[in-house]
Structures are given as structure tokens and as C-alpha cells.
Amino acid sequence: MKRLGFNTAAGFTLIEMMCTLAMGAVLGAIAYPSFQGTLHRVRRADALVALMQLQSAQERYRADHAAYGDLPSLRAAGTSPAGHYRLAVAAHDATGYDLRASAAGGQHTDTDCRHLRLLVVGADIAYASGSDERFANAEALNRRCWSL
């Protein structure tokens, strides 16, 4: 058994430390996109809650008025509770309304579900999503964006 003296070095070499850091960087690069996807999905819940609250506010407002209302008449905020989405009432009349949530801040990188739309016309309710203002009607994308 060899004894360590004052002249004997013990520890890691620079090469060993660089290999360890490189492995950590590779693992981080693999895990980061998955983490971002989960974070986007969790933040999307903020928009869904806000749109459902706006929908309830619209129905309460309509019970007392001849038509549905805009954000000021509903006394609703222009952002979702956690601030990840901007909210708007794009259209409203006596028969229905069009609610929209657009991603803000870090959520803006959620390209597929950047814009969410809840459209009510009479007794029909439509949920849509898309990466731009055209709101793609792809069923799979809508299911992914509107479910948690």
C-alpha cells in the first residue's frame, strides 16, 4: 500500500473534469427540449383557465343584458392570471362571442399553441388553436393545445 506524501498529488485531472462537463452538457441538451415542452403545457393551463373564466363572465353578463360584452364591460383583465397570455374579446353580439388568448413573454416560443380561440355562436362552442391568426383547424393540434 502506497502512502500519500506531500509530493504526491491526489484528485482529478483536467481531462477527467472536461469529460464529466461534456457528458453533463450532452445530458442537459437532451433534457432541455422535454422540459420546455412540459413548461409550455403547464403555462397553457393559465390560458385555458382564463378563457373559461371569460366564458363564465360572458354568460353572467348576457343574463342581464341584450348582448354579450367586451373586456371592460365584463370587468375582466387583459391578461391571464399568471400573465403568460394576453386576452381579448375579438367580437361579441347578441348571439355569441369570440374570445382569444395570445402568448406573451416566454410562452411566445410555444409555436403550435401560441394563439387559442374560444368561439361561441348560439349553442355551438368551438375551440381552435394555431400558430398565426388564421387558427388552423387541425383536430390533432386543437386536441393537443386544449388538453392538459
GROMACS elastic network, one bead per residue, 0.5 to 0.9 nm:
[ bonds ]
;  ai    aj funct       b0    kb
    3     8     6  0.89089   500
    4     7     6  0.78982   500
    4     8     6  0.58021   500
    4     9     6  0.80229   500
    4    10     6  0.82703   500
    5     8     6  0.54046   500
    5     9     6  0.84219   500
    6     9     6  0.78730   500
   12    15     6  0.81505   500
   12    16     6  0.61715   500
   12    17     6  0.66450   500
   13    16     6  0.52668   500
   13    17     6  0.64069   500
   13    18     6  0.87168   500
   14    17     6  0.51569   500
   14    18     6  0.61318   500
   14    19     6  0.86542   500
   15    18     6  0.50954   500
   15    19     6  0.61837   500
   15    20     6  0.86450   500
   16    19     6  0.52034   500
   16    20     6  0.62810   500
   16    21     6  0.87468   500
   17    20     6  0.51016   500
   17    21     6  0.62409   500
   17    22     6  0.86082   500
   18    21     6  0.50950   500
   18    22     6  0.60746   500
   18    23     6  0.86388   500
   19    22     6  0.50498   500
   19    23     6  0.62218   500
   19    24     6  0.86313   500
   20    23     6  0.52250   500
   20    24     6  0.62739   500
   20    25     6  0.87159   500
   21    24     6  0.50121   500
   21    25     6  0.61534   500
   21    26     6  0.86911   500
   22    25     6  0.50622   500
   22    26     6  0.62720   500
   22    27     6  0.86824   500
   23    26     6  0.51632   500
   23    27     6  0.62263   500
   23    28     6  0.85566   500
   24    27     6  0.51647   500
   24    28     6  0.60590   500
   24    29     6  0.85643   500
   25    28     6  0.50116   500
   25    29     6  0.60751   500
   25    30     6  0.86328   500
   26    29     6  0.50913   500
   26    30     6  0.63043   500
   26    31     6  0.87175   500
   27    30     6  0.51582   500
   27    31     6  0.61975   500
   27    32     6  0.86199   500
   28    31     6  0.51041   500
   28    32     6  0.58920   500
   29    32     6  0.54869   500
   29    33     6  0.75232   500
   30    33     6  0.67921   500
   30    34     6  0.77247   500
   31    34     6  0.55058   500
   31    35     6  0.62943   500
   31    36     6  0.88434   500
   32    35     6  0.50164   500
   32    36     6  0.61491   500
   32    37     6  0.86794   500
   33    36     6  0.50063   500
   33    37     6  0.62027   500
   33    38     6  0.86812   500
   34    37     6  0.51621   500
   34    38     6  0.63479   500
   34    39     6  0.86318   500
   35    38     6  0.51941   500
   35    39     6  0.61205   500
   35    40     6  0.86353   500
   36    40     6  0.60934   500
   36    41     6  0.85982   500
   36   110     6  0.88321   500
   37    40     6  0.51589   500
   37    41     6  0.62586   500
   37    42     6  0.86996   500
   37   110     6  0.80322   500
   38    41     6  0.51084   500
   38    42     6  0.61993   500
   38    43     6  0.85888   500
   39    42     6  0.51538   500
   39    43     6  0.61112   500
   39    44     6  0.84706   500
   39   107     6  0.86605   500
   40    43     6  0.51102   500
   40    44     6  0.59721   500
   40    45     6  0.88234   500
   40   106     6  0.87781   500
   40   107     6  0.63094   500
   40   109     6  0.83538   500
   40   110     6  0.61967   500
   40   113     6  0.88905   500
   41    45     6  0.67261   500
   41   110     6  0.87403   500
   41   145     6  0.79783   500
   41   147     6  0.87958   500
   41   148     6  0.67000   500
   42    45     6  0.54467   500
   42    46     6  0.74817   500
   42   148     6  0.76360   500
   43    46     6  0.53618   500
   43    47     6  0.73705   500
   43    82     6  0.83287   500
   43    84     6  0.67612   500
   43    85     6  0.88771   500
   43   107     6  0.72134   500
   44    47     6  0.52729   500
   44    48     6  0.64693   500
   44    49     6  0.87650   500
   44    84     6  0.80065   500
   44    85     6  0.84120   500
   44   103     6  0.86800   500
   44   107     6  0.81456   500
   44   113     6  0.80741   500
   44   114     6  0.89716   500
   44   145     6  0.77190   500
   44   146     6  0.83478   500
   44   148     6  0.82238   500
   45    49     6  0.60873   500
   45    50     6  0.84764   500
   45   146     6  0.85695   500
   45   147     6  0.85622   500
   45   148     6  0.70817   500
   46    49     6  0.53332   500
   46    50     6  0.62237   500
   46    51     6  0.87250   500
   46    80     6  0.62157   500
   46    81     6  0.66099   500
   46    82     6  0.64534   500
   46    83     6  0.80561   500
   46    84     6  0.69927   500
   46    85     6  0.75974   500
   47    51     6  0.60636   500
   47    52     6  0.85380   500
   47    79     6  0.88318   500
   47    80     6  0.59446   500
   47    81     6  0.82231   500
   47    82     6  0.88301   500
   47    83     6  0.89290   500
   47    84     6  0.74000   500
   47    85     6  0.60346   500
   47    86     6  0.85098   500
   47    87     6  0.83395   500
   47   101     6  0.63649   500
   47   102     6  0.84230   500
   47   103     6  0.84145   500
   47   116     6  0.78723   500
   48    51     6  0.51774   500
   48    52     6  0.61724   500
   48    53     6  0.85601   500
   48    80     6  0.88913   500
   48   101     6  0.85566   500
   48   116     6  0.83751   500
   48   146     6  0.73131   500
   48   147     6  0.89689   500
   49    52     6  0.51949   500
   49    53     6  0.61411   500
   49    54     6  0.86167   500
   49    80     6  0.79509   500
   49    81     6  0.83030   500
   50    53     6  0.50697   500
   50    54     6  0.61655   500
   50    55     6  0.85744   500
   50    79     6  0.81203   500
   50    80     6  0.52924   500
   50    81     6  0.67755   500
   50    85     6  0.87440   500
   50    87     6  0.79540   500
   50   101     6  0.83495   500
   51    55     6  0.60884   500
   51    56     6  0.86623   500
   51    80     6  0.82606   500
   51    87     6  0.79038   500
   51    99     6  0.69550   500
   51   100     6  0.75787   500
   51   101     6  0.73059   500
   51   116     6  0.88210   500
   51   117     6  0.83524   500
   51   118     6  0.72112   500
   52    56     6  0.62675   500
   52    57     6  0.85907   500
   52   118     6  0.87507   500
   53    56     6  0.51151   500
   53    57     6  0.61699   500
   53    58     6  0.86001   500
   54    58     6  0.60512   500
   54    59     6  0.86420   500
   54    71     6  0.85769   500
   54    74     6  0.81006   500
   54    76     6  0.73485   500
   54    89     6  0.89753   500
   54    99     6  0.77552   500
   55    58     6  0.50848   500
   55    59     6  0.63835   500
   55    60     6  0.87411   500
   55    97     6  0.89861   500
   55    99     6  0.79613   500
   55   118     6  0.83718   500
   55   120     6  0.88818   500
   56    59     6  0.51885   500
   56    60     6  0.62373   500
   56    61     6  0.85661   500
   57    60     6  0.50889   500
   57    61     6  0.60289   500
   57    62     6  0.85208   500
   57    69     6  0.89661   500
   57    74     6  0.62810   500
   57    75     6  0.86784   500
   57    76     6  0.81162   500
   58    61     6  0.50397   500
   58    62     6  0.60494   500
   58    63     6  0.86515   500
   58    68     6  0.58680   500
   58    69     6  0.64866   500
   58    70     6  0.84830   500
   58    74     6  0.69047   500
   58    97     6  0.82860   500
   59    62     6  0.50390   500
   59    63     6  0.62799   500
   59    68     6  0.74983   500
   60    63     6  0.52664   500
   60    64     6  0.70856   500
   60    74     6  0.88735   500
   61    64     6  0.55831   500
   61    65     6  0.62111   500
   61    66     6  0.89834   500
   61    67     6  0.80444   500
   61    68     6  0.63841   500
   61    69     6  0.68317   500
   61    73     6  0.82724   500
   61    74     6  0.67343   500
   62    66     6  0.64083   500
   62    67     6  0.56543   500
   62    68     6  0.51346   500
   62    69     6  0.75906   500
   62    94     6  0.81416   500
   63    66     6  0.79981   500
   63    67     6  0.87838   500
   63    68     6  0.89286   500
   64    67     6  0.87727   500
   65    68     6  0.72602   500
   65    69     6  0.86490   500
   65    94     6  0.89776   500
   66    93     6  0.85966   500
   66    94     6  0.61747   500
   67    92     6  0.74874   500
   67    93     6  0.52295   500
   67    95     6  0.71683   500
   67    96     6  0.80553   500
   68    74     6  0.88794   500
   68    92     6  0.56497   500
   68    93     6  0.55435   500
   68    94     6  0.58906   500
   68    95     6  0.77606   500
   68    96     6  0.67548   500
   68    97     6  0.67926   500
   69    72     6  0.79634   500
   69    73     6  0.56680   500
   69    74     6  0.61244   500
   69    89     6  0.81627   500
   69    91     6  0.88678   500
   69    92     6  0.62430   500
   69    93     6  0.75366   500
   69    97     6  0.82296   500
   70    73     6  0.54712   500
   70    74     6  0.61772   500
   70    75     6  0.86268   500
   70    76     6  0.86504   500
   70    88     6  0.80982   500
   70    89     6  0.56907   500
   70    90     6  0.83260   500
   70    91     6  0.79289   500
   70    92     6  0.69719   500
   71    74     6  0.51089   500
   71    75     6  0.60524   500
   71    76     6  0.52405   500
   71    77     6  0.70139   500
   71    78     6  0.71792   500
   71    87     6  0.85613   500
   71    88     6  0.69535   500
   71    89     6  0.63819   500
   72    76     6  0.62737   500
   72    77     6  0.80565   500
   72    78     6  0.89995   500
   73    76     6  0.77764   500
   74    77     6  0.88708   500
   76    79     6  0.86530   500
   77    80     6  0.73481   500
   77    81     6  0.84546   500
   77    86     6  0.89940   500
   77    87     6  0.76554   500
   78    85     6  0.86582   500
   78    86     6  0.58261   500
   78    88     6  0.66052   500
   79    82     6  0.78949   500
   79    83     6  0.54498   500
   79    84     6  0.74228   500
   79    85     6  0.56766   500
   79    87     6  0.52317   500
   79    88     6  0.85065   500
   79   101     6  0.83866   500
   80    84     6  0.63052   500
   80    85     6  0.53478   500
   80    86     6  0.63581   500
   80    87     6  0.66802   500
   80   101     6  0.82181   500
   81    84     6  0.79230   500
   81    85     6  0.85614   500
   82    85     6  0.80465   500
   83    86     6  0.73101   500
   83   104     6  0.75453   500
   83   105     6  0.84327   500
   84   102     6  0.85334   500
   84   103     6  0.60485   500
   84   104     6  0.52676   500
   84   105     6  0.64199   500
   84   106     6  0.75717   500
   84   107     6  0.61578   500
   84   108     6  0.85257   500
   85   101     6  0.57617   500
   85   102     6  0.52448   500
   85   104     6  0.50781   500
   85   105     6  0.81097   500
   85   107     6  0.77382   500
   85   108     6  0.87686   500
   85   114     6  0.88484   500
   85   115     6  0.88824   500
   86   100     6  0.81157   500
   86   101     6  0.54776   500
   86   102     6  0.51632   500
   86   103     6  0.63569   500
   86   104     6  0.64493   500
   87    99     6  0.74286   500
   87   100     6  0.57365   500
   87   102     6  0.65999   500
   88    91     6  0.88881   500
   88    98     6  0.84064   500
   88    99     6  0.59045   500
   88   100     6  0.52230   500
   88   101     6  0.65194   500
   88   102     6  0.84330   500
   89    92     6  0.70696   500
   89    97     6  0.71835   500
   89    98     6  0.57715   500
   89   100     6  0.63076   500
   90    97     6  0.75382   500
   90    98     6  0.53254   500
   90    99     6  0.60102   500
   90   100     6  0.67530   500
   91    96     6  0.81773   500
   91    97     6  0.53826   500
   91    98     6  0.51204   500
   91    99     6  0.75695   500
   92    95     6  0.78370   500
   92    96     6  0.58222   500
   92    98     6  0.64264   500
   92    99     6  0.88337   500
   93    96     6  0.56913   500
   93    97     6  0.64496   500
   94    97     6  0.84167   500
   94   122     6  0.88894   500
   95   120     6  0.81634   500
   95   121     6  0.58939   500
   95   122     6  0.52553   500
   95   123     6  0.88300   500
   96   119     6  0.76410   500
   96   120     6  0.50618   500
   96   122     6  0.57836   500
   96   123     6  0.86014   500
   97   118     6  0.83088   500
   97   119     6  0.60527   500
   97   120     6  0.53715   500
   97   121     6  0.66731   500
   98   117     6  0.71048   500
   98   118     6  0.59852   500
   98   120     6  0.63871   500
   98   121     6  0.84829   500
   99   116     6  0.83617   500
   99   117     6  0.56810   500
   99   118     6  0.50800   500
   99   119     6  0.62322   500
   99   120     6  0.84511   500
  100   115     6  0.71310   500
  100   116     6  0.57069   500
  100   118     6  0.64062   500
  100   119     6  0.84984   500
  101   114     6  0.81966   500
  101   115     6  0.57625   500
  101   116     6  0.51066   500
  101   117     6  0.64082   500
  101   118     6  0.87087   500
  102   108     6  0.82167   500
  102   113     6  0.88179   500
  102   114     6  0.58968   500
  102   116     6  0.65077   500
  102   117     6  0.87845   500
  103   106     6  0.81406   500
  103   107     6  0.54569   500
  103   109     6  0.83301   500
  103   110     6  0.78261   500
  103   113     6  0.82221   500
  103   114     6  0.51198   500
  103   115     6  0.63767   500
  103   116     6  0.85827   500
  104   107     6  0.56655   500
  104   108     6  0.52813   500
  104   109     6  0.89771   500
  104   114     6  0.85301   500
  105   108     6  0.57094   500
  105   109     6  0.84438   500
  106   109     6  0.62921   500
  106   110     6  0.83433   500
  107   110     6  0.56145   500
  107   111     6  0.87176   500
  107   114     6  0.74438   500
  108   111     6  0.68824   500
  108   113     6  0.89872   500
  108   114     6  0.61128   500
  109   112     6  0.87924   500
  109   114     6  0.74943   500
  110   113     6  0.57340   500
  110   114     6  0.54349   500
  110   131     6  0.85791   500
  111   114     6  0.52047   500
  111   115     6  0.85175   500
  111   130     6  0.79843   500
  111   131     6  0.54871   500
  111   132     6  0.87515   500
  112   115     6  0.79942   500
  112   129     6  0.76138   500
  112   130     6  0.56760   500
  112   132     6  0.87520   500
  112   141     6  0.74391   500
  112   145     6  0.77895   500
  113   116     6  0.65736   500
  113   129     6  0.58485   500
  113   130     6  0.56403   500
  113   131     6  0.61595   500
  113   141     6  0.80177   500
  113   142     6  0.83809   500
  113   144     6  0.84707   500
  113   145     6  0.56246   500
  113   146     6  0.87432   500
  114   129     6  0.75921   500
  114   130     6  0.65990   500
  114   131     6  0.55806   500
  114   132     6  0.76175   500
  115   128     6  0.84149   500
  115   129     6  0.55919   500
  115   130     6  0.56165   500
  115   131     6  0.62150   500
  115   132     6  0.67521   500
  115   133     6  0.73743   500
  115   135     6  0.75167   500
  116   127     6  0.76322   500
  116   128     6  0.59756   500
  116   130     6  0.69370   500
  116   135     6  0.79731   500
  116   142     6  0.89110   500
  116   145     6  0.79000   500
  116   146     6  0.82548   500
  117   126     6  0.80286   500
  117   127     6  0.58402   500
  117   128     6  0.50615   500
  117   129     6  0.60346   500
  117   130     6  0.88010   500
  117   135     6  0.78237   500
  118   125     6  0.71521   500
  118   126     6  0.58869   500
  118   128     6  0.65633   500
  118   129     6  0.89181   500
  119   124     6  0.81229   500
  119   125     6  0.57204   500
  119   126     6  0.50670   500
  119   127     6  0.64639   500
  119   128     6  0.80558   500
  120   123     6  0.70690   500
  120   124     6  0.57123   500
  120   126     6  0.64446   500
  120   127     6  0.89661   500
  121   124     6  0.53118   500
  121   125     6  0.66013   500
  121   126     6  0.84851   500
  122   125     6  0.81457   500
  127   142     6  0.70855   500
  127   143     6  0.89573   500
  127   146     6  0.75548   500
  128   135     6  0.61735   500
  128   136     6  0.70896   500
  128   137     6  0.65171   500
  128   138     6  0.85515   500
  128   139     6  0.87074   500
  128   141     6  0.86336   500
  128   142     6  0.56799   500
  128   143     6  0.89014   500
  128   145     6  0.84498   500
  128   146     6  0.81674   500
  129   132     6  0.85354   500
  129   134     6  0.89074   500
  129   135     6  0.52513   500
  129   136     6  0.61873   500
  129   137     6  0.73812   500
  129   138     6  0.85042   500
  129   141     6  0.71571   500
  129   142     6  0.55769   500
  129   145     6  0.67132   500
  129   146     6  0.80500   500
  130   133     6  0.72140   500
  130   134     6  0.71325   500
  130   137     6  0.78343   500
  130   138     6  0.86301   500
  130   141     6  0.77256   500
  130   142     6  0.79160   500
  130   145     6  0.87721   500
  131   134     6  0.80955   500
  131   135     6  0.69903   500
  131   136     6  0.76212   500
  132   135     6  0.61232   500
  132   136     6  0.80287   500
  133   136     6  0.85597   500
  134   137     6  0.88904   500
  135   138     6  0.89593   500
  136   139     6  0.87331   500
  136   141     6  0.81157   500
  136   142     6  0.82181   500
  137   140     6  0.88378   500
  137   141     6  0.78786   500
  137   142     6  0.71475   500
  138   141     6  0.54332   500
  138   142     6  0.62408   500
  138   143     6  0.86787   500
  139   142     6  0.50840   500
  139   143     6  0.60558   500
  139   144     6  0.85465   500
  140   143     6  0.51324   500
  140   144     6  0.61613   500
  140   145     6  0.86368   500
  141   144     6  0.50603   500
  141   145     6  0.60744   500
  141   146     6  0.84717   500
  142   145     6  0.51764   500
  142   146     6  0.59340   500
  142   147     6  0.83706   500
  143   146     6  0.53310   500
  143   147     6  0.59318   500
  144   147     6  0.56045   500
  144   148     6  0.76807   500
  145   148     6  0.77644   500
